[in-house]
Amino acid sequence: MTASFFIDLISGSKKSPLANLLRGGLTLAEPFYGCGSGLRNILFDRGLKRIHSAAVPVISVGNITTGGTGKTPTVAWLVKRLQESGAKPGILSRGYQSLDGEANDEKLLLNQLCPGVPHIQNRDRIAGAKTLLTNNDCDVIVLDDGFQHRRLHRDYDLVLIDNLNPWGYNHLLPRGLLRESLRNLKRASAILITRCDQVSEARLEEIKQQLKSHADCPVITSKFTPTQLVNASGDQAKFDDLNGKRTCSFAGIGNPGGFRRTLASIGLAVSDERFKVFPDHHHFTKSELQDIEQWAAGQYAETLIVTRKDLVKLNTDRLGAIPLWAVDIELAIDDNNQSAKLISDLNQKPGFSKKPGF
């Protein structure tokens, strides 16, 4: 089952007897996932599963749905703001979909966005945190994709909600994209709504009202601002440089629809025939890249556009004779006062200092 087929299936856009049958099977599986997720949270809430504390503050950047909310640019933004406030952050992540222990796309990109910041990837986040603190001079840990990883105590939980699909098609995995029940948003210290520029004011207000019924914490609105084009060699270009050129695009990320909207916002909109979707964190094979090259040539493409997460894996300036560029984006919080308050809250949160722990 391909990623696009799965999304079409759970979203309900694919309509056929087979699709209805498959959705029925996923619906039957959903309660089992929900029971497992709920039981795990109960065990942590009641202290029946141990939570380990680090000797420095831990800030988690996570979400309640699978992929596509913009955690990587948010982690980069947060690390830079912490550095500006005088902190020495380190990044801790699982390393999801890495190959043979090598850095995955998120680490490769964060290495570029946050040069010199130590970043440890370890499926066992407790062991990873110990390694990070033992081998580096860090006074705060930024835990990437950590909302569901409750074994490591966190002092602040920043939860991202994607405006384009905030509730994961209103179902838990595998019927939808929710990792756990929305009622668990009560664990959040703050909620960051992303891509607020891609929905109407009425829709944004509706999402805010829905959040109020699940969480009692600050709600911050934001967008991802495209800034420039970059290639694997580090060359930079303006969006206007591609005016009049026929472009194609492909993406192996959690929210390809959001990426297409970004392309449209900078004047590089592509039709369905000129856009290819691959699974999140996809590792492109040589034959796939040859197929993409042939497809783009058949579309008379003069330029190929990808995300930076894809570019760090491809690590080339062109496919065949076609130049390859990525869109550079940055998190922009809509209200500067909200941004300042978030950083102030992080710095002043009780316990944000050296404390007993490993």
Rosetta silent file (secondary structure, phi, psi, omega in degrees, C-alpha in Angstrom):
SEQUENCE: MTASFFIDLISGSKKSPLANLLRGGLTLAEPFYGCGSGLRNILFDRGLKRIHSAAVPVISVGNITTGGTGKTPTVAWLVKRLQESGAKPGILSRGYQSLDGEANDEKLLLNQLCPGVPHIQNRDRIAGAKTLLTNNDCDVIVLDDGFQHRRLHRDYDLVLIDNLNPWGYNHLLPRGLLRESLRNLKRASAILITRCDQVSEARLEEIKQQLKSHADCPVITSKFTPTQLVNASGDQAKFDDLNGKRTCSFAGIGNPGGFRRTLASIGLAVSDERFKVFPDHHHFTKSELQDIEQWAAGQYAETLIVTRKDLVKLNTDRLGAIPLWAVDIELAIDDNNQSAKLISDLNQKPGFSKKPGF
SCORE:     score description
SCORE:     0.000 S_00000001
   1 L     0.000  120.135 -179.602    0.000    0.000    0.000 S_00000001
   2 L   -76.215  162.978 -179.158    1.593    3.296   -1.092 S_00000001
   3 H   -61.671  -43.467 -178.804    1.572    6.414    1.089 S_00000001
   4 H   -66.180  -37.768  178.237   -0.738    8.300   -1.272 S_00000001
   5 H   -64.751  -41.323 -179.596   -3.150    5.340   -1.464 S_00000001
   6 H   -62.937  -44.438  179.522   -3.237    5.104    2.338 S_00000001
   7 H   -64.678  -42.997  177.607   -4.004    8.818    2.730 S_00000001
   8 H   -61.077  -35.239 -178.297   -6.699    8.625    0.050 S_00000001
   9 H   -69.400  -53.629 -174.203   -8.112    5.612    1.868 S_00000001
  10 H   -74.576  -23.142  178.166   -8.287    7.011    5.410 S_00000001
  11 H   -77.325  -17.247 -178.685   -9.382   10.463    4.239 S_00000001
  12 L    89.342   -0.344 -178.727  -12.371    8.901    2.466 S_00000001
  13 L   -73.705  -23.833  176.392  -11.483   10.377   -0.917 S_00000001
  14 L   -89.303  119.615 -175.079  -11.002    6.912   -2.422 S_00000001
  15 L  -123.670  112.634  176.536  -14.432    5.427   -3.004 S_00000001
  16 L  -166.461  162.774  176.985  -14.835    1.863   -4.216 S_00000001
  17 H   -56.250  -39.719  179.102  -16.065   -1.457   -2.762 S_00000001
  18 H   -65.841  -43.079  179.377  -12.447   -2.436   -2.049 S_00000001
  19 H   -62.101  -41.514  178.361  -11.734    0.918   -0.350 S_00000001
  20 H   -62.848  -38.967  179.187  -14.835    0.548    1.799 S_00000001
  21 H   -65.824  -44.199  179.834  -13.750   -2.952    2.790 S_00000001
  22 H   -65.182  -41.596  178.343  -10.234   -1.786    3.696 S_00000001
  23 H   -62.873  -36.470  177.195  -11.572    1.151    5.709 S_00000001
  24 H   -62.215  -40.861  178.339  -13.812   -1.284    7.560 S_00000001
  25 H   -65.216  -41.020  178.375  -10.800   -3.402    8.478 S_00000001
  26 H   -66.593  -35.312  177.937   -8.870   -0.356    9.704 S_00000001
  27 H   -64.697  -38.194  177.790  -11.884    0.728   11.745 S_00000001
  28 H   -66.508  -31.657 -178.744  -11.941   -2.664   13.476 S_00000001
  29 H   -80.083  -23.344 -174.836   -8.232   -2.317   14.321 S_00000001
  30 H   -56.913  -44.997 -178.592   -8.540    1.240   15.676 S_00000001
  31 H   -61.713  -32.764  179.505   -9.934    0.325   19.156 S_00000001
  32 H   -66.323  -42.619  176.395   -7.035   -2.076   19.783 S_00000001
  33 H   -63.227  -43.921 -179.473   -4.520    0.686   19.061 S_00000001
  34 H   -61.218  -40.215  178.450   -6.523    3.075   21.235 S_00000001
  35 H   -64.220  -43.439  179.698   -6.583    0.630   24.149 S_00000001
  36 H   -63.322  -45.203  179.731   -2.837    0.096   23.937 S_00000001
  37 H   -64.907  -43.493 -179.325   -2.105    3.824   23.767 S_00000001
  38 H   -64.899  -42.297  179.463   -4.534    4.616   26.578 S_00000001
  39 H   -63.066  -42.575  179.900   -3.196    1.902   28.865 S_00000001
  40 H   -60.005  -43.821  179.327    0.382    3.067   28.336 S_00000001
  41 H   -65.461  -38.591  177.989   -0.544    6.627   29.310 S_00000001
  42 H   -61.433  -42.891 -179.612   -2.386    5.423   32.409 S_00000001
  43 H   -61.377  -39.834  177.305    0.674    3.477   33.541 S_00000001
  44 H   -71.810  -42.008 -178.361    2.839    6.597   33.235 S_00000001
  45 H   -60.637  -34.423 -176.239    0.209    8.873   34.820 S_00000001
  46 L   -96.303    5.646  176.230   -0.051    6.610   37.873 S_00000001
  47 L    77.493   13.294 -179.878    3.665    6.067   38.252 S_00000001
  48 L   -83.065  -17.883  169.512    3.512    2.384   37.337 S_00000001
  49 L  -114.647  135.422 -172.386    5.988    2.959   34.513 S_00000001
  50 L   -75.149  137.785  173.240    9.173    4.762   35.469 S_00000001
  51 L  -109.817  127.840 -176.261    9.971    8.232   34.155 S_00000001
  52 E   -98.551  137.983 -179.693   13.691    9.116   34.056 S_00000001
  53 L  -107.440  139.075  172.717   14.915   12.665   34.682 S_00000001
  54 L   -90.529  162.920 -178.232   17.949   14.314   33.132 S_00000001
  55 L   -79.418   -4.471  177.563   20.125   16.744   35.085 S_00000001
  56 L  -126.346  162.783  178.359   19.213   19.539   32.646 S_00000001
  57 L   -61.635  146.923  176.398   15.855   20.795   31.360 S_00000001
  58 E  -121.045  123.449  177.131   14.220   18.841   28.534 S_00000001
  59 E  -110.675  119.854 -179.889   12.026   20.636   26.000 S_00000001
  60 E   -96.578  134.489  170.176    9.952   18.343   23.795 S_00000001
  61 E  -113.194  112.379 -174.534    8.779   19.336   20.322 S_00000001
  62 E  -143.631 -169.908  176.538    6.105   16.872   19.275 S_00000001
  63 E  -150.971  175.259 -178.619    2.687   16.365   17.779 S_00000001
  64 L  -110.342   -3.934  174.137   -0.409   14.271   18.258 S_00000001
  65 E  -117.820  167.132 -179.895   -0.652   13.080   14.645 S_00000001
  66 L   -81.521  122.369  169.159    1.897   11.224   12.539 S_00000001
  67 L    57.839  165.731  166.005    4.312   13.436   10.611 S_00000001
  68 L    80.541   10.856 -178.942    3.849   16.562    8.566 S_00000001
  69 L   -96.239  -11.893  179.058    3.404   19.270   11.208 S_00000001
  70 L    98.156   35.450 -177.688    6.772   20.974   10.707 S_00000001
  71 H   -64.944  -39.666 -174.352    8.788   19.746   13.673 S_00000001
  72 H   -62.412  -51.646  176.699   12.195   20.076   11.981 S_00000001
  73 H   -64.648  -27.256  177.969   12.027   23.839   11.199 S_00000001
  74 H   -70.554  -42.118  175.870   10.457   24.361   14.633 S_00000001
  75 H   -59.832  -44.046  179.936   13.341   22.562   16.366 S_00000001
  76 H   -62.077  -43.036  178.653   15.799   24.700   14.378 S_00000001
  77 H   -61.672  -45.804 -177.324   13.941   27.890   15.350 S_00000001
  78 H   -64.610  -43.707  179.256   13.829   26.867   19.012 S_00000001
  79 H   -59.593  -43.441 -179.373   17.530   25.948   19.140 S_00000001
  80 H   -65.972  -40.378  179.336   18.487   29.330   17.670 S_00000001
  81 H   -66.337  -38.618  177.827   16.267   31.231   20.115 S_00000001
  82 H   -64.073  -40.872  177.951   17.741   29.282   23.043 S_00000001
  83 H   -62.830  -40.394  179.585   21.260   30.099   21.828 S_00000001
  84 H   -63.697  -27.670 -179.909   20.331   33.772   21.589 S_00000001
  85 L   -87.218    1.917  176.470   19.190   33.659   25.216 S_00000001
  86 L    99.142    1.890 -179.598   22.588   32.290   26.278 S_00000001
  87 L   -81.647  163.833  176.496   21.715   28.585   26.527 S_00000001
  88 L  -120.690   83.881 -174.660   23.786   25.698   25.155 S_00000001
  89 E   -78.895  153.557  168.079   21.213   23.330   23.635 S_00000001
  90 E  -127.199  153.559 -176.964   21.696   19.803   22.379 S_00000001
  91 E  -109.011  136.319  178.107   19.248   17.891   20.179 S_00000001
  92 E  -126.848  127.632  179.284   17.993   14.387   20.927 S_00000001
  93 E  -143.780  168.910 -177.221   15.940   12.344   18.454 S_00000001
  94 L   -77.299  -34.883 -173.813   15.024    8.772   17.686 S_00000001
  95 L    85.088   38.757 -176.042   16.561    8.586   14.210 S_00000001
  96 L   -60.366  134.244  177.499   13.401    7.308   12.562 S_00000001
  97 L    62.539   27.374  172.404   13.955    5.619    9.175 S_00000001
  98 L   -78.346  156.365 -178.740   17.739    5.946    9.336 S_00000001
  99 L  -105.470  121.790  173.882   19.729    3.376    7.367 S_00000001
 100 L    52.179   40.531  176.872   22.251    1.150    9.153 S_00000001
 101 L    77.731    1.519  178.564   22.694    3.588   12.009 S_00000001
 102 L   -77.702  163.324  178.933   23.477    6.506    9.708 S_00000001
 103 L   -61.998  137.081  176.551   21.962    9.954   10.257 S_00000001
 104 L   -84.657 -178.722 -174.344   18.407   10.245    8.945 S_00000001
 105 H   -62.330  -36.089 -178.938   17.104   13.152    6.880 S_00000001
 106 H   -65.119  -42.922  178.931   16.048   15.184    9.926 S_00000001
 107 H   -67.189  -42.064  178.829   19.509   15.008   11.509 S_00000001
 108 H   -59.074  -42.277 -179.831   21.240   15.800    8.227 S_00000001
 109 H   -70.951  -43.553  179.700   19.047   18.867    7.792 S_00000001
 110 H   -64.702  -30.621  174.630   19.347   20.009   11.417 S_00000001
 111 H   -60.822  -34.619  178.608   23.139   19.692   11.122 S_00000001
 112 H   -78.742  -40.185 -176.721   22.915   22.296    8.349 S_00000001
 113 H   -76.887  -27.877 -178.043   20.343   24.520   10.057 S_00000001
 114 L  -127.571   66.664 -175.621   22.028   24.376   13.495 S_00000001
 115 L   -60.642  136.055  177.424   25.763   24.054   12.790 S_00000001
 116 L    84.837   -7.327  179.996   27.862   23.011   15.755 S_00000001
 117 L   -85.263  123.063 -179.494   24.872   21.955   17.881 S_00000001
 118 L   -63.771  140.548 -177.406   25.353   18.367   19.149 S_00000001
 119 E  -140.705  115.950  179.153   22.644   15.984   17.981 S_00000001
 120 E  -107.979  132.156  173.711   22.337   12.422   19.216 S_00000001
 121 E  -110.166  126.225  179.028   20.028    9.895   17.563 S_00000001
 122 L  -158.541  127.523  177.445   19.062    6.866   19.606 S_00000001
 123 L   -57.277  -35.196  174.426   15.894    4.797   19.657 S_00000001
 124 L   -88.973   97.458 -174.274   16.443    4.566   23.432 S_00000001
 125 H   -66.446  -24.187  176.318   16.051    8.242   24.320 S_00000001
 126 H   -67.024  -49.640  177.910   17.278    7.648   27.899 S_00000001
 127 H   -62.748  -38.033  178.829   20.578    6.246   26.656 S_00000001
 128 H   -63.658  -41.609  179.018   20.722    8.988   24.034 S_00000001
 129 H   -64.039  -40.903  178.473   20.261   11.718   26.633 S_00000001
 130 H   -61.608  -43.498  178.760   23.043   10.221   28.768 S_00000001
 131 H   -63.531  -42.828 -178.965   25.379   10.163   25.770 S_00000001
 132 H   -59.911  -44.274 -176.520   24.459   13.735   24.845 S_00000001
 133 H   -78.227  -29.905 -179.632   25.193   15.058   28.331 S_00000001
 134 H   -71.801  -39.344 -171.573   28.319   12.947   28.882 S_00000001
 135 H   -99.329   -3.813 -175.511   30.039   13.929   25.647 S_00000001
 136 L  -140.446  155.163  178.686   28.871   17.540   25.247 S_00000001
 137 L   -91.888   78.710 -178.885   28.565   20.727   27.281 S_00000001
 138 L  -111.219  142.242  175.046   24.790   21.130   27.054 S_00000001
 139 L  -116.936    7.355  173.694   22.534   22.870   29.563 S_00000001
 140 E  -159.529  141.426  178.328   19.216   22.078   27.846 S_00000001
 141 E  -109.577  128.848  171.408   17.982   19.186   25.679 S_00000001
 142 E   -99.466  112.784 -176.271   15.594   19.729   22.783 S_00000001
 143 E   -92.892  110.310 -178.081   13.756   16.437   22.305 S_00000001
 144 E   -81.991  125.459 -179.986   12.622   16.075   18.693 S_00000001
 145 L    59.982   58.222 -173.068    9.301   14.218   18.297 S_00000001
 146 L  -115.079    4.327 -173.109    8.977   13.504   21.984 S_00000001
 147 L   -61.764  -37.418 -179.707    5.328   14.005   22.989 S_00000001
 148 L   -89.081   -8.574 -178.563    4.592   10.262   23.085 S_00000001
 149 L   -90.194   87.452 -169.361    8.024    9.316   24.487 S_00000001
 150 L   -90.708   -3.900  179.133    7.142    9.567   28.156 S_00000001
 151 L   -65.943  -31.059  178.996   10.055    7.601   29.647 S_00000001
 152 E   -97.175  118.632  178.915   12.188   10.747   29.559 S_00000001
 153 L   -60.985  136.454  174.989   10.849   13.493   31.816 S_00000001
 154 L  -121.395  145.960 -179.822   10.337   16.766   30.021 S_00000001
 155 L   -91.197  -16.891 -178.832   10.012   20.187   31.602 S_00000001
 156 E  -152.015  128.644  178.921    8.129   21.679   28.659 S_00000001
 157 E  -113.188  105.121  174.477    5.948   20.040   26.003 S_00000001
 158 E   -94.768  116.813 -175.373    5.476   22.108   22.844 S_00000001
 159 E  -110.164  127.169 -178.660    2.859   20.346   20.703 S_00000001
 160 E   -93.934  135.051  175.689    2.442   21.185   17.022 S_00000001
 161 E  -121.640  122.506 -179.147   -0.976   21.138   15.337 S_00000001
 162 E   -84.360  121.501 -179.446   -1.089   21.354   11.544 S_00000001
 163 L   -57.089  -31.362 -174.296   -3.871   23.664   10.341 S_00000001
 164 L   -74.570  -27.348  178.584   -4.346   21.643    7.170 S_00000001
 165 L  -153.568   69.433 -170.422   -5.191   18.406    8.989 S_00000001
 166 L   -65.745  -31.139 -171.696   -5.298   19.103   12.727 S_00000001
 167 L  -112.733   17.382  173.607   -7.119   15.983   13.873 S_00000001
 168 H    57.410   41.846 -178.998   -5.650   13.293   11.604 S_00000001
 169 H    64.713   22.829  172.087   -8.966   12.572    9.841 S_00000001
 170 H    62.527   26.735  177.685  -10.629   12.261   13.270 S_00000001
 171 L  -142.429  149.625  171.487   -9.429    8.720   13.871 S_00000001
 172 E   -73.410  161.116  170.752   -6.633    6.997   15.736 S_00000001
 173 L   -57.231  145.452   -0.889   -4.077    4.893   13.900 S_00000001
 174 L   -91.641    1.401 -178.760   -4.443    2.882   11.741 S_00000001
 175 L   -74.039  -29.766  176.600   -7.862    4.259   10.675 S_00000001
 176 L  -133.716 -152.546 -177.626   -6.577    7.842   10.891 S_00000001
 177 L  -115.399    3.521 -179.884   -3.366    9.643   11.788 S_00000001
 178 E   -71.876  130.588  177.342   -3.891   10.346   15.496 S_00000001
 179 L   -80.738  -27.175  178.545   -1.166    8.850   17.682 S_00000001
 180 L  -158.457  171.911 -177.504   -3.311    9.168   20.796 S_00000001
 181 L   -63.131  146.069  178.705   -6.597   10.630   21.962 S_00000001
 182 H   -62.180  -23.967  179.405   -7.034   14.397   21.736 S_00000001
 183 H   -63.393  -18.901  179.208   -7.820   14.482   25.451 S_00000001
 184 H   -78.057   -2.644  172.494   -4.109   13.870   26.061 S_00000001
 185 H   -63.288  -12.954  176.622   -3.394   17.367   24.805 S_00000001
 186 H   -61.998  -18.240  177.400   -3.867   18.269   28.464 S_00000001
 187 H   -77.189  -14.001 -173.983   -0.191   17.276   28.876 S_00000001
 188 L   -69.226  140.165  171.778    0.887   20.111   26.569 S_00000001
 189 L   -84.392  -33.238  175.993    2.680   23.137   28.009 S_00000001
 190 E  -157.278  153.285  178.401    1.890   25.127   24.855 S_00000001
 191 E  -118.544  129.876  178.177    0.364   24.405   21.458 S_00000001
 192 E  -109.566  112.572  176.607    1.842   25.778   18.245 S_00000001
 193 E   -86.703  124.966 -177.421   -0.577   25.839   15.319 S_00000001
 194 E  -104.370  162.293  179.188    1.379   25.716   12.055 S_00000001
 195 L    58.487   40.464 -178.872    0.541   26.811    8.475 S_00000001
 196 H   -69.393  -16.716  178.205   -1.942   29.417    9.705 S_00000001
 197 H   -81.871   -4.611 -174.993   -1.508   31.318    6.441 S_00000001
 198 H  -105.605    8.200  175.270   -2.960   28.397    4.455 S_00000001
 199 L  -133.894  165.705  179.850   -6.476   28.400    5.953 S_00000001
 200 L   -73.733  161.779  176.585   -9.188   31.004    6.415 S_00000001
 201 H   -60.919  -37.674 -179.934   -9.568   33.054    9.592 S_00000001
 202 H   -64.048  -41.835  179.275  -12.857   31.274   10.244 S_00000001
 203 H   -66.561  -41.217  178.729  -11.201   27.855   10.036 S_00000001
 204 H   -61.472  -42.316  179.673   -8.348   28.964   12.303 S_00000001
 205 H   -65.866  -36.785  177.464  -10.819   30.220   14.898 S_00000001
 206 H   -62.361  -42.871  179.356  -12.725   26.935   14.710 S_00000001
 207 H   -64.721  -41.833  178.139   -9.512   24.988   15.419 S_00000001
 208 H   -59.314  -42.827 -179.233   -8.686   27.273   18.353 S_00000001
 209 H   -65.699  -38.331  177.448  -12.122   26.675   19.849 S_00000001
 210 H   -64.978  -37.747  179.488  -11.738   22.922   19.464 S_00000001
 211 H   -64.640  -34.922 -179.158   -8.368   23.067   21.200 S_00000001
 212 H   -60.832  -27.752 -179.416   -9.898   24.864   24.181 S_00000001
 213 L   -79.365  -10.155 -177.699  -12.044   21.808   24.880 S_00000001
 214 L  -117.586  -24.932 -173.102   -8.949   19.588   25.139 S_00000001
 215 L  -138.584  143.499  176.638   -6.100   21.742   26.482 S_00000001
 216 L  -117.593   76.638 -176.946   -5.650   24.524   29.003 S_00000001
 217 L  -155.899  167.251  177.868   -2.424   26.104   27.814 S_00000001
 218 L   -60.020  140.771  175.854   -1.194   28.945   25.571 S_00000001
 219 E  -116.542  122.288 -174.353   -2.044   28.552   21.863 S_00000001
 220 E  -115.028  136.183  179.795    0.442   30.154   19.455 S_00000001
 221 E  -104.098  147.388 -174.674   -0.144   30.668   15.721 S_00000001
 222 E  -154.833  173.647  174.214    2.602   30.437   13.119 S_00000001
 223 E  -147.324  166.053  174.816    3.502   29.865    9.488 S_00000001
 224 E  -106.994  116.317 -174.328    6.462   28.577    7.527 S_00000001
 225 E   -95.470  119.018  174.481    7.963   31.353    5.445 S_00000001
 226 E   -71.306  132.019 -174.241    9.809   30.380    2.250 S_00000001
 227 E  -111.355  -36.995 -176.735   12.994   32.440    2.063 S_00000001
 228 E  -169.506  176.310  171.653   15.072   31.255   -0.894 S_00000001
 229 E  -103.987  141.828  176.850   16.142   28.348   -3.072 S_00000001
 230 E  -134.399  155.182  173.337   19.253   26.343   -2.224 S_00000001
 231 L  -120.116  179.562 -173.938   21.044   23.441   -3.861 S_00000001
 232 L   -66.256  -22.621  178.576   23.268   20.687   -2.533 S_00000001
 233 L   -84.265   -5.075 -179.628   26.410   22.737   -3.193 S_00000001
 234 L    92.819    2.007  176.299   25.109   25.555   -1.035 S_00000001
 235 L   -67.828  150.280 -179.170   24.331   27.899   -3.915 S_00000001
 236 E  -120.474  150.997  178.609   21.366   30.197   -3.362 S_00000001
 237 E  -147.186  155.725  176.577   18.776   31.570   -5.766 S_00000001
 238 L   -88.414  155.395  179.175   15.711   33.796   -5.637 S_00000001
 239 H   -61.698  -34.728 -179.629   12.281   32.479   -6.485 S_00000001
 240 H   -63.802  -21.560 -179.674   12.070   35.020   -9.299 S_00000001
 241 H   -63.348  -20.550 -178.804   15.073   33.339  -10.924 S_00000001
 242 H  -100.456    4.531  177.759   12.748   30.500  -11.964 S_00000001
 243 L   -56.966  130.928  178.518   10.058   32.734  -13.440 S_00000001
 244 L    84.626   -6.173  178.680    9.050   31.422  -16.843 S_00000001
 245 L   -94.805  139.465  179.624   10.791   28.085  -16.337 S_00000001
 246 L   -79.054  124.231 -175.066    8.773   24.887  -16.414 S_00000001
 247 E  -117.863  151.110  168.136    9.154   23.091  -13.091 S_00000001
 248 E  -125.293  161.121 -177.978    8.358   19.658  -11.696 S_00000001
 249 E  -145.697  151.651  172.134    8.475   18.635   -8.064 S_00000001
 250 E  -145.637  155.113 -174.410    8.577   15.525   -5.889 S_00000001
 251 E  -152.614  137.952  173.266    8.543   15.035   -2.128 S_00000001
 252 L  -117.691   67.007 -176.409    8.987   12.282    0.440 S_00000001
 253 L  -130.740  172.916 -175.548    7.577   14.091    3.466 S_00000001
 254 L   -75.389  -21.653 -178.128    4.636   13.745    5.827 S_00000001
 255 L  -135.168   74.024 -179.466    2.612   16.619    4.356 S_00000001
 256 H   -64.043  -27.851  178.158    3.158   16.930    0.607 S_00000001
 257 H   -63.111  -39.771  176.877   -0.018   19.006    0.308 S_00000001
 258 H   -63.486  -38.366  178.688    1.488   21.687    2.503 S_00000001
 259 H   -64.806  -40.428  178.305    4.614   21.709    0.330 S_00000001
 260 H   -63.440  -37.863  177.154    2.505   22.191   -2.809 S_00000001
 261 H   -65.396  -37.220  176.335    0.787   25.147   -1.201 S_00000001
 262 H   -62.698  -43.291  177.953    4.181   26.614   -0.395 S_00000001
 263 H   -59.645  -42.956  179.797    5.221   26.224   -4.020 S_00000001
 264 H   -63.388  -36.301 -176.481    2.053   27.982   -5.146 S_00000001
 265 H   -68.739  -21.306 -179.817    2.694   30.852   -2.709 S_00000001
 266 L  -107.357   15.233  175.533    6.079   31.601   -4.312 S_00000001
 267 L    80.504   20.304 -179.549    4.833   31.368   -7.886 S_00000001
 268 L  -120.508   38.291 -178.790    6.063   27.816   -8.543 S_00000001
 269 L   -60.058  141.189  177.832    2.740   25.982   -8.580 S_00000001
 270 L  -124.938  144.175  177.958    2.822   22.547  -10.203 S_00000001
 271 L   -76.929  170.784  178.730   -0.072   20.526  -11.598 S_00000001
 272 H   -57.051  -36.112 -177.774   -0.864   16.970  -10.520 S_00000001
 273 H   -70.455  -18.863 -176.865    1.008   15.673  -13.564 S_00000001
 274 H  -111.525   22.741  178.721    4.148   17.531  -12.498 S_00000001
 275 E  -138.024  127.771  179.342    4.162   16.480   -8.832 S_00000001
 276 E  -117.178  140.182 -178.905    5.158   13.104   -7.409 S_00000001
 277 E  -113.578  134.240  174.867    4.577   11.902   -3.840 S_00000001
 278 L  -124.070  163.239  179.828    6.731    9.397   -1.948 S_00000001
 279 L   -60.889  156.100  177.008    6.395    8.100    1.641 S_00000001
 280 L   -58.651  138.015 -179.890    7.672   10.211    4.530 S_00000001
 281 L    63.612   26.003 -174.969   11.453    9.796    5.103 S_00000001
 282 L   -65.377  137.566  173.984   11.690    7.908    1.804 S_00000001
 283 L   -99.501  113.519 -175.270   15.130    6.691    0.725 S_00000001
 284 L   -76.769  129.149  177.040   15.347    7.100   -3.049 S_00000001
 285 L   -85.856  166.034  179.777   16.890    4.216   -4.960 S_00000001
 286 H   -61.256  -41.774 -179.532   19.008    4.632   -8.061 S_00000001
 287 H   -67.315  -35.974  177.513   16.247    3.225  -10.259 S_00000001
 288 H   -64.368  -41.095  179.600   13.676    5.579   -8.696 S_00000001
 289 H   -66.967  -35.326  175.223   15.880    8.566   -9.424 S_00000001
 290 H   -64.611  -40.823  177.455   16.273    7.381  -13.009 S_00000001
 291 H   -63.703  -40.886  179.266   12.482    7.098  -13.255 S_00000001
 292 H   -64.058  -41.702  178.700   12.079   10.614  -11.816 S_00000001
 293 H   -60.425  -44.667  179.257   14.598   11.946  -14.318 S_00000001
 294 H   -66.098  -41.647  178.430   12.716   10.329  -17.213 S_00000001
 295 H   -61.176  -46.729 -178.999    9.357   11.541  -15.894 S_00000001
 296 H   -64.494  -39.302  177.666   10.629   15.122  -15.513 S_00000001
 297 H   -64.473  -38.584  177.492   12.164   15.070  -18.978 S_00000001
 298 H   -66.213  -23.093  176.090    8.860   13.804  -20.365 S_00000001
 299 L   -91.768    6.048 -179.497    7.183   16.804  -18.703 S_00000001
 300 L    58.715   36.388 -178.743    9.763   19.105  -20.362 S_00000001
 301 L   -70.880  137.304  174.382   10.916   20.258  -16.933 S_00000001
 302 L   -99.740  -15.955  179.654   13.685   22.830  -16.824 S_00000001
 303 E  -150.746  144.326  173.120   14.013   22.624  -13.023 S_00000001
 304 E  -110.041  134.398 -179.089   13.171   20.139  -10.272 S_00000001
 305 E  -117.118  131.020  178.555   12.025   21.454   -6.874 S_00000001
 306 E  -132.800  177.073  172.263   12.184   19.401   -3.651 S_00000001
 307 E   -84.437  163.431  178.278   12.111   19.970    0.102 S_00000001
 308 H   -68.126  -29.521  177.254   15.321   20.427    2.029 S_00000001
 309 H   -65.077  -33.145  176.168   14.656   17.145    3.835 S_00000001
 310 H   -76.912  -38.096 -176.491   14.733   15.413    0.466 S_00000001
 311 H   -62.081  -38.314 -177.510   17.721   17.394   -0.789 S_00000001
 312 H   -66.678  -24.618  176.512   19.998   16.305    2.084 S_00000001
 313 H   -83.774  -37.037 -178.415   19.408   12.676    1.112 S_00000001
 314 H   -72.531  -41.313  173.984   19.785   13.219   -2.629 S_00000001
 315 L    50.958   47.836  176.430   22.943   15.341   -2.183 S_00000001
 316 L  -147.412  153.435 -179.056   23.191   16.318   -5.838 S_00000001
 317 L   -88.723   -9.009 -178.610   22.710   19.514   -7.813 S_00000001
 318 E  -161.554  156.649  169.415   20.872   17.864  -10.688 S_00000001
 319 E  -111.534  110.099 -172.523   19.163   14.751  -11.928 S_00000001
 320 L    65.379 -125.085 -179.976   20.581   14.114  -15.344 S_00000001
 321 L   -95.988    2.661 -172.926   20.614   17.479  -17.080 S_00000001
 322 E   -97.977  121.320  177.987   17.861   18.995  -14.887 S_00000001
 323 E   -60.729  144.764 -178.111   18.939   21.338  -12.054 S_00000001
 324 E  -119.294  122.868 -179.821   17.679   20.372   -8.591 S_00000001
 325 E  -127.260  154.604  175.601   16.724   23.032   -6.040 S_00000001
 326 E  -120.906  151.274  177.081   15.105   22.976   -2.596 S_00000001
 327 E   -89.197  123.338  176.349   12.894   25.558   -0.932 S_00000001
 328 E   -86.471  129.607  179.273   14.376   26.977    2.261 S_00000001
 329 E  -128.309  155.815  176.894   11.732   27.719    4.903 S_00000001
 330 E  -134.685  145.875  173.830   11.740   29.229    8.380 S_00000001
 331 E   -70.361  134.250  175.227    9.217   29.174   11.192 S_00000001
 332 E  -129.741  114.853  176.492    7.581   32.569   11.729 S_00000001
 333 E   -79.356  133.278 -169.998    5.402   33.091   14.779 S_00000001
 334 L   -62.606  -34.178 -176.868    2.583   35.438   13.876 S_00000001
 335 L  -117.227  118.789  179.966    2.838   37.606   16.981 S_00000001
 336 H   -59.001  -30.927  178.377    6.258   38.762   18.173 S_00000001
 337 H   -66.292  -37.368  177.190    4.850   39.027   21.681 S_00000001
 338 H   -64.717  -41.379  179.556    3.883   35.335   21.529 S_00000001
 339 H   -61.767  -46.893 -179.213    7.402   34.463   20.401 S_00000001
 340 H   -64.270  -38.561 -179.558    8.990   36.452   23.209 S_00000001
 341 H   -67.068  -38.941  178.597    6.618   34.952   25.773 S_00000001
 342 H   -59.880  -48.538 -179.576    7.393   31.411   24.638 S_00000001
 343 H   -65.908  -38.108  177.310   11.129   31.917   25.094 S_00000001
 344 H   -62.510  -43.017  178.390   10.527   33.711   28.396 S_00000001
 345 H   -61.076  -40.572 -179.660    8.374   30.809   29.620 S_00000001
 346 H   -64.312  -40.828 -177.320   11.094   28.341   28.665 S_00000001
 347 H   -75.454  -26.933 -175.047   13.767   30.305   30.511 S_00000001
 348 H  -104.439   -1.626 -178.872   11.679   30.926   33.610 S_00000001
 349 L   -56.934  130.120  177.293    9.935   27.580   33.912 S_00000001
 350 L   -53.840  134.525  179.509   10.441   26.189   37.423 S_00000001
 351 L    93.230   -2.702  179.816   13.104   23.516   37.361 S_00000001
 352 L   -81.323   68.010  177.686   14.896   24.969   34.348 S_00000001
 353 L  -162.035  176.113  176.283   18.285   24.587   35.938 S_00000001
 354 L   -57.228  136.165 -176.814   20.605   21.786   36.950 S_00000001
 355 L  -146.299  167.628  177.703   18.664   19.234   38.946 S_00000001
 356 L   -58.449  137.109 -179.789   19.057   15.684   40.267 S_00000001
 357 L   160.789  179.789 -177.405   19.216   13.215   37.404 S_00000001
 358 L   -75.576    0.000    0.000   21.588   11.344   35.147 S_00000001
